């Protein structure tokens, strides 16, 4: 069993690990602890979509970014 880690800081980067957006990186805009989910805006997304994702569907991302 694997437990993902959801970062606590504002504007932290996460990677989507489940669902149709798996492998995509985004930033947490808001957390909803009572519902165990976060609002995430995906990077490199022209539409600027914001997704409501369960905590289990994202994990803290510490990899390189576009500008690195």
Secondary structure, DSSP 8 states (H G I E B T S, - for coil): --------STT-EEEE-SSTTTT-EEEEEEEEGGGTEEEEEETT-TT--EEEEEGGGEEE--S--TT-
